[in-house]
């Protein structure tokens, strides 16, 4: 959280002096820009309530991951926030923390954990319940963090998530880029 204060100051062209728990900076910075430009957008993402509250107040883009890591990786991650009711709660938290005026200027993104293009949507979700035991087949199929189905079904889901949660865009992990390409083409009208 301290880093965001420092980064924003530097991106705005200010000289920064800061002393906090994790950082201590004595008068570092850049000369003011001749023409003030808005800083590049700052993205803060995660799943924790405290982090998302901070992101709602400070970031330009709030990323929703739906995953809570516990015990330094010794315990499997908590995926319970992949449920639609939990996504509703996280988006509500961001809206309330940001306030209506600021919320209207925020972008929301979703970090997609898996993309599976298949004609057997339910079968693919059933296979995933063996790995993601905290979730039911229906919870996996309704989650914005997992895109499963035909290209058309995934497009319908993306539109539904955008409508329900005001998601600006989805972030896809590199191994799924080629799988996701036909979906992007269709969304772009190609």
FENLINJO-V13543 format. One line per field, one symbol per residue. phi: phi as a letter, one per 40 degrees, with the letter a starting at -180 (. if undefined). psi: psi as a letter, one per 40 degrees, with the letter a starting at -180 (. if undefined). burial: I if it has 9 or more other ideal C-beta (glycine too) atoms within 8 Angstrom, else O. Layout:
phi = ???
psi = ???
burial = ???
This chain:
phi = .cdcdcccccccgccbbabbcbbbbbfbibcdccbcbccdcbbbbibcccccccdccbccbbcbbgbbcbffgcbdccbccccdcccdccccdcccccgcccdcccbbbbcccabbcacbdccccccccccbccbcdccccccccbbbhcdccccdcdccccccbgccabbbcdcbccccdcccdcccgc
psi = dddddddddddeeihhhhhaddihhhgiaiiiidhhiiiiihhhiadiddddddddddidhhhhdehhhiffediiihedeeidddddddddddddddidddddeiihihhhdhhhhiegdddddddddddgeeiidddddeheehhhaiddddddddddddddefhdihhhideedddedddddddef.
burial = OIOIIIIIIIIOIOOIOIOOOOIOIOOOIOOOOOOOOOOOOIIIIIIOOOIIIIIIOIIOIIIIIIIIOOOOOOOOOIIIIIIIOIIIOIIOIIIOIIOOOIIOOIIIIIIIOIIIIIOOIOOIIOOIIOOIOOIOIOIIIOIIIIIIIIIOIIIOIIOOIIOOIOIOOIIIOOOIOOOIOOIOOIOOOO
